[in-house]
Amino acid sequence: MQSRKNSIAETLTNIFVGYSINLVANLIILPIFFGIHISMQKNLELVLLYTLISVARMYFIRRFFTKRTEKKYRQRGIAHV
């Protein structure tokens, strides 16, 4: 089982890496493939919005699988820590 401290570290690392990748990707992909040129400020805002959506998505998927796993353990009568 993962400790809360490690869970926080994993989450923050995932957010930082995703934010950084999306920031660079927007700088490259938007002008080359779509002819869209936006300021760095707008790029930062757009990537922040994508990041918030991604965090919400990760949370709900994690909760879905946690509930599914807990249900499986309850059905089998196994104590789940």
Buried (B, 14 or more C-beta within 10 A) or exposed (E): EEEEEEEEEEBEEEBEEBBEEBBEEBBEEBEEEEEEEBEEEEBBEBBEEBBEEBBEEBEEEEEEEEEEEEEEEEEEEEEEE
